[in-house]
Amino acid sequence: MNKVILMGRLTRDPEVRVSTGERQTNIGRFSIAVDRRFKREGQPDADFFNCTCFGKQAEFIEKYLHKGTKVVVVGSVQNDNYTKQDGSQVYSVQIMVDEIEFAESKNSSEGSGAGYQPAQPSAGANDFMNIPDGIVEELPFN
């Protein structure tokens, strides 16, 4: 099984182009930075993944995503290894996107850029219901 689920922020605006050939299709490319759960001193705080999508998904990312947008990507990992002209081998991987979803609201992503904002308490800080006297004996969890 080859399946990966990543949540991160776009590191730059997505690039979309149209393939050449008989069946033209949109090809979208973007990269995301995924925070590491555990950070060691001297190690990077995030990993960066190049992602590719096709067709309607490419149109979607071109229209709605931009640098800094937080997304969840579901897809598969594909080797993208090649040999340079000087004979040296280059190893890399690419995420082939099957699904992509927003991971935060539009207001959060356009706001201060701080990411998650906890919900503010309601105006009535004590929204508990008053229990009338004498009912305590009838409560099942007494």
Backbone as CSV, one residue per row, in Angstrom:
resi,resn,N_x,N_y,N_z,CA_x,CA_y,CA_z,C_x,C_y,C_z
1,MET,0.849,-1.174,0.000,0.000,0.000,0.000,0.894,1.236,0.000
2,ASN,0.557,2.205,-0.799,1.304,3.447,-0.919,0.320,4.595,-0.732
3,LYS,0.194,5.082,0.509,-0.736,6.167,0.810,-0.099,7.088,1.839
4,VAL,-0.214,8.387,1.612,0.338,9.367,2.531,-0.704,10.456,2.774
5,ILE,-0.760,10.930,4.027,-1.634,12.040,4.401,-0.754,13.084,5.068
6,LEU,-0.749,14.284,4.521,0.095,15.358,5.035,-0.747,16.604,5.280
7,MET,-0.391,17.354,6.329,-1.020,18.640,6.577,0.093,19.670,6.700
8,GLY,0.002,20.709,5.904,1.029,21.738,5.939,0.595,22.981,5.196
9,ARG,1.511,23.914,5.105,1.241,25.191,4.432,2.024,25.290,3.130
10,LEU,1.380,25.881,2.118,2.059,26.074,0.844,3.245,27.008,1.031
11,THR,4.371,26.649,0.450,5.585,27.451,0.588,5.670,28.537,-0.477
12,ARG,4.870,28.404,-1.522,4.817,29.404,-2.595,3.488,29.226,-3.329
13,ASP,3.148,30.171,-4.184,1.924,30.047,-4.975,2.048,28.841,-5.916
14,PRO,0.948,28.123,-6.135,1.008,26.957,-7.028,1.284,27.364,-8.472
15,GLU,1.900,26.451,-9.204,2.155,26.653,-10.628,1.298,25.665,-11.401
16,VAL,0.549,26.174,-12.393,-0.310,25.311,-13.200,0.026,25.557,-14.664
17,ARG,0.172,24.442,-15.394,0.415,24.543,-16.828,-0.445,23.495,-17.527
18,VAL,-0.541,23.618,-18.833,-1.320,22.675,-19.624,-0.342,21.767,-20.352
19,SER,-0.589,20.455,-20.275,0.298,19.506,-20.944,0.134,19.616,-22.453
20,THR,1.152,19.206,-23.157,1.083,19.182,-24.618,0.732,17.772,-25.055
21,GLY,0.256,17.643,-26.241,-0.097,16.324,-26.750,-1.552,16.238,-27.118
22,GLU,-1.970,15.012,-27.423,-3.337,14.776,-27.867,-4.373,15.137,-26.816
23,ARG,-4.191,14.600,-25.610,-5.137,14.870,-24.512,-4.519,15.897,-23.571
24,GLN,-4.843,17.143,-23.801,-4.302,18.196,-22.949,-4.983,18.151,-21.593
25,THR,-4.182,18.305,-20.541,-4.719,18.334,-19.187,-3.916,19.322,-18.354
26,ASN,-4.550,19.875,-17.352,-3.861,20.792,-16.454,-2.983,20.001,-15.495
27,ILE,-1.786,20.519,-15.262,-0.851,19.919,-14.308,-0.509,20.993,-13.286
28,GLY,-0.794,20.709,-12.020,-0.515,21.660,-10.949,0.612,21.163,-10.071
29,ARG,1.498,22.071,-9.717,2.621,21.741,-8.833,2.679,22.776,-7.709
30,PHE,2.923,22.263,-6.513,3.090,23.131,-5.351,3.911,22.377,-4.325
31,SER,4.390,23.094,-3.340,5.131,22.426,-2.261,4.538,22.872,-0.928
32,ILE,4.603,21.944,0.043,4.089,22.258,1.370,5.169,22.005,2.415
33,ALA,5.106,22.796,3.462,5.985,22.627,4.625,5.159,21.956,5.712
34,VAL,5.635,20.811,6.179,4.935,20.041,7.207,5.770,20.100,8.476
35,ASP,5.191,20.667,9.540,5.906,20.767,10.816,6.224,19.386,11.352
36,ARG,7.412,19.241,11.901,7.786,17.988,12.546,7.173,17.941,13.937
37,ARG,6.710,16.785,14.321,6.095,16.618,15.636,7.148,16.764,16.728
38,PHE,8.278,16.101,16.563,9.352,16.165,17.549,10.544,16.851,16.900
39,LYS,11.077,17.841,17.585,12.173,18.623,17.034,13.417,18.429,17.886
40,ARG,14.502,18.087,17.244,15.781,17.961,17.931,16.612,19.199,17.654
41,GLU,17.456,19.532,18.606,18.299,20.700,18.446,19.202,20.517,17.229
42,GLY,19.262,21.539,16.405,20.088,21.500,15.216,19.402,20.872,14.010
43,GLN,18.221,20.329,14.193,17.463,19.718,13.096,16.420,20.711,12.587
44,PRO,15.991,20.556,11.333,14.952,21.462,10.807,13.627,21.282,11.549
45,ASP,12.819,22.344,11.556,11.514,22.316,12.218,10.432,21.727,11.317
46,ALA,10.705,21.643,10.009,9.691,21.181,9.064,10.344,20.379,7.949
47,ASP,9.519,19.582,7.287,9.923,18.870,6.077,9.150,19.475,4.917
48,PHE,9.772,19.485,3.744,9.173,20.101,2.567,8.909,19.032,1.514
49,PHE,7.687,19.041,0.978,7.287,18.032,0.006,6.766,18.700,-1.260
50,ASN,7.257,18.224,-2.410,6.748,18.670,-3.695,5.536,17.827,-4.047
51,CYS,4.471,18.492,-4.488,3.211,17.812,-4.786,2.793,18.113,-6.222
52,THR,2.128,17.131,-6.841,1.629,17.279,-8.203,0.186,16.795,-8.267
53,CYS,-0.657,17.551,-8.978,-2.048,17.135,-9.180,-2.432,17.438,-10.621
54,PHE,-3.546,16.868,-11.055,-3.958,16.967,-12.450,-5.416,17.374,-12.566
55,GLY,-5.789,17.828,-13.760,-7.181,18.095,-14.110,-7.864,19.129,-13.243
56,LYS,-9.036,18.752,-12.710,-9.852,19.670,-11.903,-9.127,20.108,-10.631
57,GLN,-8.324,19.209,-10.053,-7.583,19.589,-8.846,-6.573,20.688,-9.168
58,ALA,-5.943,20.617,-10.328,-4.998,21.663,-10.732,-5.723,23.000,-10.895
59,GLU,-6.911,22.965,-11.475,-7.710,24.190,-11.603,-8.078,24.730,-10.227
60,PHE,-8.440,23.828,-9.303,-8.811,24.216,-7.943,-7.652,24.921,-7.243
61,ILE,-6.457,24.325,-7.288,-5.338,24.934,-6.561,-4.940,26.267,-7.163
62,GLU,-5.069,26.386,-8.488,-4.731,27.660,-9.138,-5.692,28.755,-8.702
63,LYS,-6.957,28.399,-8.555,-7.988,29.389,-8.228,-8.017,29.755,-6.744
64,TYR,-7.832,28.758,-5.851,-8.116,28.983,-4.436,-6.914,28.952,-3.496
65,LEU,-5.796,28.400,-3.903,-4.661,28.279,-2.990,-3.600,29.316,-3.290
66,HIS,-2.884,29.720,-2.254,-1.786,30.658,-2.401,-0.768,30.383,-1.286
67,LYS,0.346,31.030,-1.373,1.396,30.844,-0.377,0.826,31.053,1.029
68,GLY,1.116,30.099,1.935,0.663,30.203,3.317,-0.634,29.479,3.616
69,THR,-1.388,29.062,2.589,-2.645,28.355,2.817,-2.359,26.997,3.452
70,LYS,-3.115,26.673,4.500,-2.944,25.386,5.179,-3.880,24.360,4.548
71,VAL,-3.312,23.226,4.119,-4.086,22.204,3.428,-3.767,20.820,3.974
72,VAL,-4.687,19.895,3.709,-4.467,18.471,3.954,-4.415,17.814,2.580
73,VAL,-3.356,17.045,2.362,-3.149,16.373,1.086,-3.166,14.866,1.321
74,VAL,-3.922,14.157,0.500,-3.935,12.694,0.516,-3.449,12.239,-0.850
75,GLY,-2.485,11.329,-0.856,-1.961,10.871,-2.133,-1.005,9.716,-1.957
76,SER,-0.116,9.571,-2.919,0.880,8.508,-2.876,2.264,9.098,-3.110
77,VAL,3.271,8.365,-2.653,4.654,8.801,-2.804,5.219,8.158,-4.066
78,GLN,5.897,8.967,-4.857,6.490,8.464,-6.096,7.956,8.888,-6.145
79,ASN,8.833,7.953,-6.498,10.250,8.292,-6.664,10.416,9.213,-7.857
80,ASP,11.280,10.177,-7.701,11.565,11.122,-8.775,13.081,11.191,-8.952
81,ASN,13.727,10.030,-9.050,15.185,9.944,-9.144,15.642,10.138,-10.590
82,TYR,16.822,10.731,-10.749,17.392,10.891,-12.085,18.905,11.021,-11.983
83,THR,19.568,10.902,-13.131,21.018,11.035,-13.210,21.353,12.333,-13.923
84,LYS,22.201,13.141,-13.299,22.624,14.406,-13.902,23.577,14.133,-15.068
85,GLN,23.862,15.176,-15.833,24.778,15.047,-16.963,26.187,14.666,-16.517
86,ASP,26.565,15.059,-15.292,27.899,14.724,-14.794,27.964,13.309,-14.219
87,GLY,26.847,12.578,-14.290,26.822,11.193,-13.834,26.394,11.001,-12.392
88,SER,26.218,12.074,-11.642,25.797,11.935,-10.249,24.300,11.640,-10.172
89,GLN,23.943,10.844,-9.194,22.546,10.421,-9.004,21.835,11.398,-8.063
90,VAL,20.619,11.793,-8.412,19.797,12.666,-7.575,18.583,11.860,-7.129
91,TYR,18.344,11.839,-5.805,17.218,11.104,-5.235,16.215,12.092,-4.665
92,SER,14.970,11.926,-5.023,13.912,12.757,-4.446,12.590,12.009,-4.559
93,VAL,11.601,12.507,-3.823,10.256,11.933,-3.893,9.271,13.048,-4.198
94,GLN,8.129,12.641,-4.698,7.079,13.579,-5.035,5.757,12.988,-4.545
95,ILE,4.875,13.841,-4.088,3.553,13.407,-3.649,2.592,13.582,-4.825
96,MET,1.986,12.475,-5.249,0.979,12.517,-6.310,-0.379,12.653,-5.612
97,VAL,-1.003,13.802,-5.752,-2.191,14.169,-4.981,-3.445,13.479,-5.518
98,ASP,-4.155,12.788,-4.618,-5.462,12.210,-4.934,-6.580,13.102,-4.418
99,GLU,-6.373,13.703,-3.236,-7.370,14.576,-2.604,-6.648,15.752,-1.968
100,ILE,-7.326,16.888,-1.940,-6.784,18.061,-1.244,-7.939,18.809,-0.604
101,GLU,-7.730,19.221,0.640,-8.767,19.918,1.414,-8.144,21.102,2.147
102,PHE,-8.949,22.131,2.385,-8.508,23.222,3.239,-8.394,22.704,4.669
103,ALA,-7.393,23.156,5.409,-7.210,22.718,6.794,-7.561,23.812,7.796
104,GLU,-7.995,24.957,7.321,-8.431,26.035,8.208,-9.383,26.930,7.442
105,SER,-10.090,27.759,8.183,-11.054,28.645,7.537,-10.329,29.745,6.773
106,LYS,-11.043,30.346,5.857,-10.473,31.436,5.066,-10.081,32.607,5.968
107,ASN,-10.902,32.899,6.978,-10.595,33.997,7.903,-9.302,33.740,8.655
108,SER,-9.069,32.496,9.067,-7.843,32.173,9.798,-6.616,32.367,8.931
109,SER,-6.713,31.964,7.673,-5.553,32.063,6.797,-5.285,33.500,6.376
110,GLU,-6.323,34.333,6.325,-6.130,35.728,5.920,-5.882,36.643,7.100
111,GLY,-6.106,36.159,8.307,-5.984,36.987,9.506,-4.556,37.364,9.796
112,SER,-4.195,37.296,11.029,-2.879,37.740,11.463,-1.776,36.813,11.009
113,GLY,-2.131,35.668,10.443,-1.112,34.726,10.021,-0.621,33.864,11.160
114,ALA,-1.247,33.994,12.313,-0.802,33.236,13.480,-1.342,31.824,13.485
115,GLY,-2.204,31.501,12.504,-2.735,30.141,12.444,-3.957,29.979,13.307
116,TYR,-3.998,28.959,14.098,-5.156,28.610,14.912,-5.449,29.682,15.942
117,GLN,-6.703,30.089,15.988,-7.159,31.041,16.995,-8.252,30.366,17.809
118,PRO,-8.085,30.213,19.127,-9.115,29.549,19.926,-10.404,30.365,19.936
119,ALA,-11.519,29.666,20.095,-12.824,30.324,20.152,-12.895,31.211,21.382
120,GLN,-13.529,32.356,21.229,-13.694,33.291,22.334,-14.883,32.862,23.181
121,PRO,-14.800,33.002,24.497,-15.944,32.634,25.337,-17.133,33.534,25.039
122,SER,-18.332,32.990,25.254,-19.538,33.760,24.989,-19.682,34.886,26.018
123,ALA,-20.588,35.806,25.728,-20.762,36.967,26.591,-21.133,36.564,28.014
124,GLY,-22.027,35.577,28.155,-22.402,35.093,29.482,-21.410,34.025,29.906
125,ALA,-20.471,34.365,30.750,-19.403,33.433,31.111,-19.936,32.207,31.825
126,ASN,-21.062,32.338,32.531,-21.641,31.203,33.237,-22.972,30.864,32.577
127,ASP,-22.922,29.984,31.571,-24.126,29.615,30.831,-24.761,28.341,31.373
128,PHE,-24.504,28.001,32.650,-25.078,26.802,33.236,-26.538,27.040,33.597
129,MET,-27.318,25.977,33.502,-28.726,26.051,33.874,-28.848,25.941,35.388
130,ASN,-29.712,26.752,35.970,-29.966,26.673,37.407,-30.844,25.471,37.699
131,ILE,-30.462,24.662,38.707,-31.248,23.500,39.124,-32.071,23.914,40.334
132,PRO,-33.382,23.714,40.256,-34.234,24.129,41.379,-33.935,23.314,42.640
133,ASP,-34.176,23.920,43.801,-33.981,23.231,45.077,-34.916,22.031,45.172
134,GLY,-34.451,20.961,45.820,-35.271,19.794,46.074,-35.263,18.769,44.950
135,ILE,-34.631,19.059,43.823,-34.623,18.120,42.700,-33.427,17.157,42.773
136,VAL,-32.486,17.429,43.660,-31.259,16.647,43.760,-31.544,15.170,43.971
137,GLU,-32.580,14.826,44.741,-32.905,13.430,45.012,-33.356,12.686,43.750
138,GLU,-33.886,13.410,42.753,-34.383,12.775,41.548,-33.314,12.558,40.488
139,LEU,-32.141,13.151,40.660,-31.092,13.033,39.652,-30.447,11.648,39.711
140,PRO,-30.236,10.980,38.571,-29.717,9.619,38.551,-28.238,9.528,38.925
141,PHE,-27.504,10.582,38.848,-26.066,10.543,39.138,-25.737,11.179,40.477
142,ASN,-26.666,11.194,41.354,-26.511,11.796,42.681,-25.489,11.076,43.497
